[in-house]
Amino acid sequence: MTRMIDLNADLGEGCGDDAGLMPYISSCNIACGGHAGDAESMAEAVMLAKLNNVRIGAHPSYPDRENFGRTSMTMRDIDLETNLLDQMSTLKKAAVHYGVPIVHVKPHGALYNDALTSEKLAWIVVCSAREIFPHAAIMGMPNSKLELVAKQQNRHFIREGFADRRYTDAGQLVPRVRDGAMIDSDLERCAQALALAEGELIQTDTGNTLSLNIDSICIHGDTPNAVQSARYIKRALEIASFTVQAHIHGTSTS
């Protein structure tokens, strides 16, 4: 029996091989200028995704280009919301220009992690996304505040797992500053991707096991050998009778 799984990657960040990843992914998350990117890079990424039939998501973050959006920030709620609206509005212009839908919103870096445990931040992310992309889904970690708020707001939620990151016993990502946070081996990345897709147990950083129900698997485009890993992962999923395909739900550029 053929099953479906989404394979996503972050694009438009000025690092990695966006074009090289395209044949192996089914959806992408385009940096909106908070941690990386500008109007030109967004337009290029949108056009590249359109040419490759890859579905597009917005990838907003804290306004922190110096730290690539990977450091938590303390901001007034209204300032963060206004900044997120500005970021996504810029991507929306590119999407409208090329006539393609923005189908989901996935926060980046520290904002992603903070919105997993902070209901207030989750509300800001979901409500900002709804303002710019009324029909777009929210992508994030399963069993998080972001999932809770998205469902309360009747947003489709795409549960995401990571092929190239290690998990804690609590089901969160091991912070990048810690040794071993990243999975470097193609073989290990493939094994974790397959386990996530199958709903099987994965090993945590302490050697315990964890089970996560996911809809989409992320391979970070800025990690070493990302294109090679994406190719291997897609092939492994196909051998296991998965079809790599984005989930279809309500879409909108406006």
Backbone as CSV, one residue per row, in Angstrom:
resi,resn,N_x,N_y,N_z,CA_x,CA_y,CA_z,C_x,C_y,C_z
1,MET,0.840,-1.190,0.000,0.000,0.000,0.000,0.878,1.245,0.000
2,THR,0.626,2.155,-0.919,1.389,3.399,-0.997,0.890,4.387,0.045
3,ARG,1.820,4.984,0.764,1.501,5.990,1.772,2.156,7.308,1.384
4,MET,1.662,8.393,1.959,2.147,9.717,1.603,2.901,10.349,2.760
5,ILE,4.012,10.989,2.445,4.770,11.751,3.442,5.346,12.985,2.742
6,ASP,5.358,14.094,3.441,5.918,15.336,2.911,7.381,15.427,3.320
7,LEU,8.228,15.912,2.417,9.633,16.170,2.714,9.888,17.643,2.445
8,ASN,10.253,18.390,3.499,10.408,19.837,3.356,11.823,20.299,3.672
9,ALA,12.144,21.494,3.162,13.440,22.117,3.428,13.262,23.629,3.490
10,ASP,14.151,24.292,4.230,14.146,25.747,4.347,14.967,26.339,3.203
11,LEU,14.407,27.341,2.516,15.062,27.928,1.353,15.192,29.448,1.497
12,GLY,15.937,30.030,0.575,16.075,31.481,0.528,16.859,32.059,1.682
13,GLU,17.751,31.260,2.265,18.501,31.716,3.426,19.926,32.137,3.083
14,GLY,20.270,32.082,1.791,21.596,32.501,1.375,22.676,31.489,1.665
15,CYS,22.279,30.275,1.981,23.247,29.207,2.243,22.637,27.901,1.743
16,GLY,23.459,26.962,1.443,22.937,25.706,0.936,22.649,25.793,-0.560
17,ASP,22.195,24.670,-1.114,21.947,24.541,-2.541,20.445,24.377,-2.770
18,ASP,19.734,25.512,-2.855,18.282,25.463,-3.021,17.884,24.695,-4.270
19,ALA,18.535,24.991,-5.382,18.185,24.335,-6.642,18.476,22.839,-6.566
20,GLY,19.561,22.470,-5.901,19.916,21.062,-5.786,18.925,20.259,-4.973
21,LEU,18.272,20.898,-4.017,17.302,20.204,-3.166,15.969,19.955,-3.866
22,MET,15.642,20.791,-4.827,14.312,20.799,-5.425,13.802,19.444,-5.931
23,PRO,14.631,18.627,-6.580,14.095,17.359,-7.091,13.683,16.364,-6.004
24,TYR,14.081,16.626,-4.768,13.892,15.628,-3.715,12.885,16.033,-2.647
25,ILE,12.420,17.289,-2.681,11.483,17.745,-1.660,10.117,18.000,-2.286
26,SER,9.096,18.027,-1.442,7.737,18.296,-1.924,7.196,19.620,-1.416
27,SER,7.822,20.184,-0.384,7.428,21.511,0.078,8.648,22.244,0.611
28,CYS,8.547,23.568,0.670,9.666,24.382,1.142,9.152,25.503,2.028
29,ASN,10.076,26.049,2.804,9.778,27.145,3.723,10.725,28.286,3.372
30,ILE,10.181,29.399,2.907,11.007,30.478,2.375,11.239,31.566,3.419
31,ALA,12.514,31.834,3.689,12.892,32.875,4.649,12.284,34.210,4.246
32,CYS,11.717,34.908,5.231,10.933,36.121,4.956,11.645,37.413,5.354
33,GLY,12.958,37.337,5.609,13.699,38.555,5.897,14.028,38.776,7.354
34,GLY,13.422,38.016,8.254,13.700,38.204,9.670,15.082,37.713,10.049
35,HIS,15.410,36.476,9.658,16.724,35.912,9.945,17.614,35.896,8.716
36,ALA,16.989,35.922,7.544,17.710,35.894,6.271,16.730,36.248,5.165
37,GLY,17.296,36.647,4.021,16.458,36.878,2.852,15.988,38.309,2.711
38,ASP,15.567,38.634,1.485,14.989,39.937,1.168,13.987,39.725,0.042
39,ALA,13.419,40.809,-0.448,12.383,40.684,-1.476,12.903,39.948,-2.706
40,GLU,14.153,40.206,-3.066,14.727,39.561,-4.253,14.910,38.060,-4.047
41,SER,15.464,37.676,-2.889,15.679,36.248,-2.640,14.352,35.503,-2.493
42,MET,13.357,36.169,-1.931,12.030,35.547,-1.824,11.449,35.294,-3.206
43,ALA,11.553,36.279,-4.090,11.032,36.118,-5.447,11.745,34.978,-6.170
44,GLU,13.061,34.895,-6.001,13.830,33.823,-6.641,13.407,32.456,-6.119
45,ALA,13.224,32.349,-4.800,12.838,31.075,-4.207,11.430,30.668,-4.635
46,VAL,10.530,31.641,-4.696,9.160,31.356,-5.139,9.173,30.848,-6.579
47,MET,9.927,31.519,-7.437,10.001,31.105,-8.839,10.603,29.706,-8.956
48,LEU,11.655,29.415,-8.197,12.296,28.107,-8.225,11.326,27.016,-7.778
49,ALA,10.578,27.300,-6.709,9.602,26.323,-6.230,8.499,26.098,-7.260
50,LYS,8.042,27.162,-7.871,6.986,27.039,-8.882,7.450,26.185,-10.053
51,LEU,8.665,26.411,-10.521,9.197,25.664,-11.656,9.330,24.174,-11.340
52,ASN,9.502,23.845,-10.059,9.708,22.455,-9.659,8.475,21.829,-9.008
53,ASN,7.335,22.544,-9.060,6.091,22.032,-8.472,6.244,21.688,-6.989
54,VAL,7.020,22.510,-6.293,7.206,22.355,-4.848,6.294,23.348,-4.139
55,ARG,5.497,22.864,-3.195,4.556,23.737,-2.506,5.292,24.628,-1.511
56,ILE,4.748,25.833,-1.307,5.494,26.896,-0.640,4.886,27.268,0.711
57,GLY,5.772,27.452,1.682,5.374,27.956,2.988,6.205,29.172,3.353
58,ALA,5.670,30.013,4.233,6.401,31.171,4.763,7.222,30.740,5.966
59,HIS,8.406,31.345,6.106,9.330,30.949,7.181,9.798,32.199,7.937
60,PRO,8.867,32.842,8.684,9.221,34.060,9.423,9.964,33.735,10.721
61,SER,10.607,34.736,11.282,11.400,34.510,12.490,11.449,35.782,13.330
62,TYR,12.127,35.667,14.461,12.487,36.885,15.178,13.327,37.766,14.236
63,PRO,13.227,39.098,14.354,14.063,39.981,13.529,15.494,39.995,14.056
64,ASP,16.261,38.995,13.671,17.578,38.775,14.259,18.519,38.178,13.214
65,ARG,18.906,39.011,12.262,19.791,38.527,11.201,21.198,38.227,11.733
66,GLU,21.609,38.943,12.765,22.958,38.755,13.310,23.164,37.329,13.810
67,ASN,22.134,36.766,14.448,22.228,35.415,15.004,21.433,34.388,14.200
68,PHE,21.062,34.763,12.959,20.327,33.870,12.065,19.018,33.398,12.694
69,GLY,18.448,34.243,13.555,17.163,33.914,14.162,17.207,32.778,15.154
70,ARG,18.382,32.429,15.617,18.514,31.263,16.496,18.719,31.638,17.963
71,THR,18.454,32.905,18.293,18.534,33.361,19.680,17.177,33.927,20.091
72,SER,16.671,33.487,21.227,15.383,33.991,21.710,15.471,35.489,21.976
73,MET,14.372,36.189,21.676,14.324,37.632,21.879,13.124,37.992,22.748
74,THR,13.301,39.041,23.539,12.202,39.587,24.319,11.700,40.840,23.613
75,MET,10.472,40.765,23.121,9.884,41.883,22.379,8.474,42.134,22.893
76,ARG,8.018,43.355,22.731,6.608,43.619,23.004,5.776,42.835,22.001
77,ASP,4.646,42.334,22.482,3.804,41.505,21.613,3.461,42.224,20.319
78,ILE,3.091,43.495,20.418,2.670,44.251,19.237,3.833,44.438,18.274
79,ASP,5.056,44.591,18.799,6.224,44.762,17.932,6.535,43.472,17.184
80,LEU,6.457,42.347,17.880,6.704,41.066,17.222,5.644,40.792,16.167
81,GLU,4.388,41.025,16.523,3.306,40.790,15.568,3.465,41.667,14.326
82,THR,3.766,42.937,14.533,3.941,43.850,13.405,5.085,43.405,12.502
83,ASN,6.179,42.958,13.122,7.324,42.513,12.344,6.996,41.250,11.543
84,LEU,6.292,40.306,12.158,5.914,39.081,11.450,4.977,39.394,10.289
85,LEU,4.059,40.323,10.498,3.150,40.716,9.423,3.925,41.326,8.257
86,ASP,4.920,42.152,8.565,5.741,42.765,7.514,6.512,41.699,6.739
87,GLN,7.087,40.744,7.476,7.859,39.682,6.817,6.978,38.898,5.840
88,MET,5.836,38.447,6.329,4.987,37.610,5.490,4.344,38.394,4.354
89,SER,4.118,39.671,4.565,3.563,40.506,3.494,4.517,40.597,2.314
90,THR,5.816,40.639,2.594,6.794,40.703,1.515,6.773,39.420,0.695
91,LEU,6.691,38.283,1.373,6.607,37.012,0.653,5.299,36.923,-0.132
92,LYS,4.234,37.430,0.449,2.938,37.394,-0.231,3.007,38.115,-1.577
93,LYS,3.724,39.237,-1.633,3.842,39.983,-2.888,4.490,39.130,-3.966
94,ALA,5.533,38.389,-3.592,6.198,37.512,-4.563,5.271,36.391,-4.992
95,ALA,4.518,35.828,-4.051,3.606,34.743,-4.376,2.504,35.203,-5.318
96,VAL,1.966,36.379,-5.054,0.925,36.924,-5.925,1.488,37.194,-7.315
97,HIS,2.700,37.735,-7.369,3.326,38.046,-8.657,3.472,36.798,-9.532
98,TYR,3.860,35.679,-8.908,4.073,34.450,-9.672,2.833,33.550,-9.694
99,GLY,1.766,33.985,-9.040,0.518,33.245,-9.095,0.562,31.894,-8.429
100,VAL,1.260,31.812,-7.301,1.347,30.544,-6.576,0.832,30.736,-5.147
101,PRO,0.261,29.701,-4.564,-0.259,29.826,-3.198,0.807,29.634,-2.131
102,ILE,0.631,30.297,-1.022,1.400,30.014,0.192,0.526,29.087,1.027
103,VAL,0.958,27.848,1.193,0.073,26.839,1.771,0.278,26.615,3.265
104,HIS,1.413,27.083,3.795,1.616,26.915,5.236,2.565,27.991,5.759
105,VAL,2.603,28.118,7.063,3.527,29.021,7.749,4.272,28.212,8.799
106,LYS,5.589,28.275,8.734,6.444,27.571,9.696,7.420,28.567,10.303
107,PRO,7.293,28.899,11.585,8.259,29.818,12.192,9.659,29.209,12.173
108,HIS,10.650,30.082,12.241,12.041,29.649,12.137,12.763,29.740,13.473
109,GLY,13.710,28.843,13.653,14.709,28.954,14.702,14.167,29.100,16.110
110,ALA,14.636,30.155,16.799,14.244,30.362,18.191,12.748,30.629,18.323
111,LEU,12.160,31.312,17.343,10.717,31.556,17.399,9.954,30.239,17.297
112,TYR,10.414,29.348,16.443,9.830,28.008,16.322,9.865,27.303,17.672
113,ASN,11.059,27.285,18.280,11.216,26.579,19.554,10.415,27.239,20.667
114,ASP,10.423,28.576,20.717,9.713,29.276,21.790,8.199,29.093,21.674
115,ALA,7.691,29.055,20.439,6.245,28.896,20.230,5.771,27.481,20.520
116,LEU,6.704,26.558,20.690,6.321,25.190,21.049,5.874,25.104,22.499
117,THR,6.434,25.979,23.338,6.153,25.902,24.772,5.424,27.123,25.313
118,SER,5.383,28.213,24.548,4.711,29.436,24.995,3.396,29.604,24.257
119,GLU,2.294,29.532,24.992,0.996,29.693,24.347,0.831,31.114,23.812
120,LYS,1.390,32.092,24.506,1.284,33.479,24.046,1.975,33.647,22.697
121,LEU,3.191,33.115,22.562,3.904,33.231,21.289,3.211,32.430,20.199
122,ALA,2.658,31.284,20.573,1.922,30.483,19.592,0.740,31.278,19.046
123,TRP,0.036,31.994,19.922,-1.092,32.825,19.475,-0.618,33.918,18.514
124,ILE,0.516,34.543,18.820,1.026,35.605,17.955,1.359,35.041,16.570
125,VAL,2.006,33.885,16.534,2.372,33.271,15.256,1.129,32.905,14.452
126,VAL,0.184,32.231,15.108,-1.009,31.767,14.393,-1.870,32.932,13.922
127,CYS,-2.061,33.913,14.775,-2.909,35.055,14.402,-2.253,35.915,13.326
128,SER,-0.936,36.076,13.389,-0.236,36.824,12.342,-0.354,36.096,11.007
129,ALA,-0.162,34.787,11.041,-0.283,33.991,9.812,-1.682,34.107,9.226
130,ARG,-2.680,34.048,10.076,-4.071,34.121,9.607,-4.358,35.477,8.952
131,GLU,-3.728,36.529,9.455,-3.952,37.865,8.915,-3.470,37.977,7.469
132,ILE,-2.325,37.368,7.170,-1.743,37.482,5.832,-2.176,36.337,4.925
133,PHE,-2.243,35.141,5.465,-2.607,33.948,4.690,-3.769,33.238,5.381
134,PRO,-4.999,33.685,5.133,-6.155,33.195,5.902,-6.379,31.689,5.844
135,HIS,-5.934,31.043,4.769,-6.230,29.626,4.605,-4.993,28.742,4.757
136,ALA,-3.871,29.325,5.101,-2.638,28.549,5.204,-2.614,27.711,6.473
137,ALA,-1.984,26.553,6.379,-1.777,25.690,7.536,-0.629,26.236,8.388
138,ILE,-0.494,25.683,9.578,0.644,25.979,10.450,1.482,24.711,10.542
139,MET,2.788,24.854,10.409,3.690,23.711,10.532,4.520,23.848,11.800
140,GLY,4.631,22.761,12.550,5.425,22.786,13.765,5.514,21.409,14.393
141,MET,6.090,21.369,15.569,6.288,20.092,16.262,4.976,19.570,16.819
142,PRO,4.783,18.252,16.794,3.572,17.681,17.390,3.573,17.845,18.911
143,ASN,2.378,17.836,19.481,2.191,17.903,20.938,2.748,19.198,21.528
144,SER,2.616,20.283,20.774,3.160,21.579,21.199,2.043,22.582,21.416
145,LYS,2.393,23.707,22.040,1.433,24.805,22.181,1.028,25.339,20.812
146,LEU,1.949,25.300,19.864,1.635,25.772,18.519,0.541,24.910,17.892
147,GLU,0.620,23.611,18.084,-0.429,22.730,17.566,-1.751,22.999,18.284
148,LEU,-1.696,23.176,19.599,-2.902,23.435,20.385,-3.617,24.696,19.907
149,VAL,-2.861,25.782,19.751,-3.460,27.052,19.346,-3.957,26.984,17.909
150,ALA,-3.196,26.356,17.027,-3.624,26.230,15.636,-4.974,25.526,15.554
151,LYS,-5.139,24.474,16.304,-6.397,23.740,16.271,-7.528,24.547,16.903
152,GLN,-7.211,25.321,17.949,-8.226,26.190,18.543,-8.705,27.240,17.543
153,GLN,-7.817,27.631,16.643,-8.147,28.639,15.624,-8.603,27.992,14.309
154,ASN,-8.865,26.693,14.359,-9.339,25.948,13.179,-8.366,26.023,12.006
155,ARG,-7.060,26.050,12.332,-6.034,25.995,11.296,-5.601,24.551,11.117
156,HIS,-5.427,24.148,9.867,-4.830,22.841,9.611,-3.413,22.850,10.166
157,PHE,-3.009,21.802,10.881,-1.674,21.750,11.483,-0.883,20.604,10.872
158,ILE,0.307,20.928,10.374,1.206,19.928,9.797,2.261,19.582,10.850
159,ARG,2.223,18.347,11.311,3.148,17.906,12.355,4.492,17.551,11.720
160,GLU,5.539,18.188,12.217,6.848,18.081,11.584,7.834,17.303,12.438
161,GLY,8.641,16.469,11.753,9.765,15.794,12.383,11.038,16.151,11.634
162,PHE,12.180,15.895,12.264,13.462,16.293,11.687,14.364,15.086,11.467
163,ALA,14.884,14.984,10.248,15.777,13.881,9.916,17.188,14.120,10.431
164,ASP,17.569,15.399,10.587,18.967,15.717,10.879,19.192,16.332,12.259
165,ARG,18.195,16.227,13.147,18.324,16.763,14.501,18.013,15.694,15.531
166,ARG,18.718,15.735,16.651,18.429,14.800,17.743,17.368,15.399,18.662
167,TYR,16.651,14.508,19.321,15.553,14.884,20.199,15.908,14.619,21.655
168,THR,15.282,15.404,22.536,15.368,15.144,23.969,14.279,14.147,24.358
169,ASP,14.333,13.669,25.585,13.301,12.742,26.067,11.922,13.395,26.061
170,ALA,11.872,14.725,26.157,10.597,15.452,26.185,10.035,15.679,24.783
171,GLY,10.732,15.207,23.762,10.243,15.371,22.400,10.588,16.696,21.780
172,GLN,11.519,17.427,22.370,11.980,18.690,21.799,13.349,18.492,21.162
173,LEU,13.746,19.457,20.334,15.039,19.354,19.673,16.175,19.677,20.641
174,VAL,17.251,18.911,20.554,18.436,19.220,21.343,18.996,20.552,20.857
175,PRO,19.254,21.511,21.749,19.775,22.815,21.319,21.035,22.675,20.480
176,ARG,21.137,23.493,19.442,22.266,23.401,18.522,23.609,23.637,19.203
177,VAL,23.618,24.361,20.315,24.879,24.671,20.987,25.467,23.439,21.675
178,ARG,24.676,22.396,21.833,25.165,21.189,22.489,25.771,20.228,21.481
179,ASP,26.837,19.552,21.904,27.470,18.560,21.049,26.471,17.450,20.715
180,GLY,26.497,17.026,19.468,25.630,15.932,19.060,24.218,16.340,18.719
181,ALA,23.951,17.648,18.695,22.588,18.101,18.384,22.210,17.778,16.945
182,MET,23.206,17.808,16.061,22.964,17.532,14.650,23.329,16.086,14.327
183,ILE,22.574,15.482,13.444,22.894,14.152,12.929,23.643,14.354,11.617
184,ASP,24.897,13.918,11.565,25.757,14.196,10.419,25.782,13.074,9.392
185,SER,25.495,11.858,9.814,25.601,10.706,8.935,24.371,10.573,8.035
186,ASP,24.602,10.365,6.734,23.491,10.119,5.815,22.689,8.900,6.252
187,LEU,23.387,7.867,6.694,22.718,6.637,7.109,21.802,6.886,8.298
188,GLU,22.293,7.632,9.293,21.478,7.935,10.471,20.303,8.840,10.122
189,ARG,20.531,9.803,9.222,19.431,10.673,8.802,18.339,9.865,8.118
190,CYS,18.742,8.946,7.244,17.765,8.084,6.571,17.008,7.230,7.573
191,ALA,17.727,6.663,8.525,17.100,5.795,9.516,16.088,6.561,10.350
192,GLN,16.441,7.788,10.763,15.506,8.571,11.576,14.302,9.008,10.745
193,ALA,14.544,9.396,9.490,13.433,9.788,8.616,12.450,8.632,8.433
194,LEU,12.966,7.445,8.191,12.098,6.276,8.009,11.318,5.965,9.279
195,ALA,11.998,6.034,10.430,11.318,5.759,11.694,10.212,6.777,11.950
196,LEU,10.479,8.046,11.660,9.459,9.080,11.841,8.275,8.835,10.910
197,ALA,8.561,8.510,9.667,7.488,8.271,8.697,6.627,7.073,9.099
198,GLU,7.268,6.052,9.631,6.561,4.828,10.011,5.884,4.943,11.378
199,GLY,6.169,6.017,12.118,5.632,6.134,13.469,6.322,5.219,14.458
200,GLU,7.559,4.836,14.129,8.322,3.942,14.997,9.139,4.747,15.999
201,LEU,9.725,4.062,16.953,10.513,4.717,17.982,11.814,5.264,17.410
202,ILE,12.204,6.453,17.864,13.518,7.003,17.553,14.293,7.140,18.859
203,GLN,15.607,7.170,18.747,16.447,7.263,19.940,16.668,8.722,20.317
204,THR,16.556,9.028,21.609,16.797,10.382,22.100,18.273,10.571,22.426
205,ASP,18.630,11.783,22.823,20.033,12.077,23.119,20.534,11.348,24.353
206,THR,19.627,10.848,25.197,20.050,10.121,26.391,20.055,8.612,26.182
207,GLY,19.670,8.177,24.980,19.617,6.750,24.711,18.257,6.135,24.939
208,ASN,17.297,6.948,25.412,15.934,6.449,25.552,15.237,6.494,24.196
209,THR,13.962,6.126,24.160,13.229,6.110,22.907,12.017,7.034,22.973
210,LEU,11.579,7.461,21.792,10.506,8.432,21.677,9.701,8.109,20.434
211,SER,8.384,8.275,20.519,7.515,8.067,19.364,6.805,9.374,19.038
212,LEU,6.832,9.777,17.762,6.190,11.003,17.310,5.343,10.707,16.077
213,ASN,4.126,11.232,16.041,3.285,11.119,14.857,3.485,12.377,14.013
214,ILE,3.988,12.209,12.803,4.329,13.367,11.978,3.728,13.249,10.577
215,ASP,3.620,14.398,9.925,3.113,14.484,8.552,4.194,14.903,7.572
216,SER,5.242,15.557,8.066,6.276,16.114,7.207,7.638,15.935,7.862
217,ILE,8.646,15.687,7.036,10.014,15.512,7.518,10.875,16.632,6.950
218,CYS,11.633,17.288,7.831,12.497,18.393,7.416,13.948,17.935,7.304
219,ILE,14.591,18.364,6.226,16.038,18.259,6.100,16.553,19.676,5.925
220,HIS,17.403,20.136,6.829,17.879,21.516,6.766,18.817,21.712,5.585
221,GLY,18.514,22.708,4.766,19.308,22.953,3.574,20.712,23.447,3.861
222,ASP,20.950,23.996,5.076,22.267,24.548,5.376,23.173,23.550,6.086
223,THR,22.729,22.307,6.243,23.585,21.303,6.860,24.481,20.671,5.803
224,PRO,25.673,20.207,6.186,26.566,19.575,5.211,25.898,18.371,4.540
225,ASN,26.133,18.228,3.242,25.607,17.106,2.458,24.086,17.044,2.443
226,ALA,23.433,18.207,2.561,21.973,18.222,2.627,21.338,17.647,1.366
227,VAL,21.870,18.002,0.201,21.284,17.512,-1.047,21.435,15.997,-1.147
228,GLN,22.621,15.499,-0.830,22.842,14.055,-0.855,21.919,13.347,0.120
229,SER,21.770,13.896,1.324,20.880,13.294,2.316,19.445,13.296,1.828
230,ALA,19.010,14.408,1.241,17.636,14.485,0.741,17.396,13.429,-0.326
231,ARG,18.373,13.238,-1.191,18.239,12.224,-2.246,18.121,10.828,-1.638
232,TYR,18.981,10.520,-0.676,18.943,9.210,-0.039,17.637,8.998,0.725
233,ILE,17.201,10.046,1.431,15.975,9.932,2.221,14.769,9.695,1.322
234,LYS,14.689,10.454,0.242,13.559,10.262,-0.667,13.551,8.852,-1.229
235,ARG,14.719,8.361,-1.633,14.791,7.013,-2.183,14.414,5.976,-1.131
236,ALA,14.887,6.152,0.095,14.558,5.200,1.164,13.060,5.196,1.445
237,LEU,12.445,6.364,1.441,11.008,6.448,1.670,10.233,5.762,0.542
238,GLU,10.683,5.959,-0.685,10.005,5.334,-1.816,10.140,3.813,-1.778
239,ILE,11.297,3.322,-1.389,11.488,1.874,-1.255,10.548,1.312,-0.195
240,ALA,10.266,2.133,0.836,9.361,1.715,1.907,7.895,1.971,1.553
241,SER,7.622,2.245,0.264,6.261,2.429,-0.261,5.608,3.733,0.175
242,PHE,6.425,4.759,0.420,5.896,6.102,0.660,5.982,6.909,-0.633
243,THR,4.973,7.717,-0.880,5.026,8.716,-1.929,5.378,10.049,-1.294
244,VAL,6.468,10.666,-1.740,6.870,11.969,-1.210,6.002,13.029,-1.875
245,GLN,5.094,13.593,-1.087,4.109,14.537,-1.626,3.616,15.447,-0.512
246,ALA,3.436,16.725,-0.839,2.912,17.675,0.134,1.465,17.389,0.443
247,HIS,1.062,17.669,1.660,-0.332,17.482,2.047,-1.193,18.572,1.426
248,ILE,-2.349,18.183,0.936,-3.247,19.118,0.281,-4.302,19.580,1.280
249,HIS,-4.443,20.898,1.387,-5.480,21.487,2.238,-5.824,22.845,1.648
250,GLY,-6.640,23.614,2.342,-7.011,24.920,1.823,-5.793,25.792,1.597
251,THR,-5.726,26.457,0.431,-4.559,27.284,0.108,-4.997,28.682,-0.290
252,SER,-4.066,29.617,-0.125,-4.378,30.994,-0.507,-3.111,31.793,-0.592
253,THR,-3.050,32.753,-1.512,-1.976,33.742,-1.524,-2.411,35.001,-0.811
254,SER,-3.656,35.036,-0.382,-4.172,36.268,0.226,-4.959,35.954,1.483
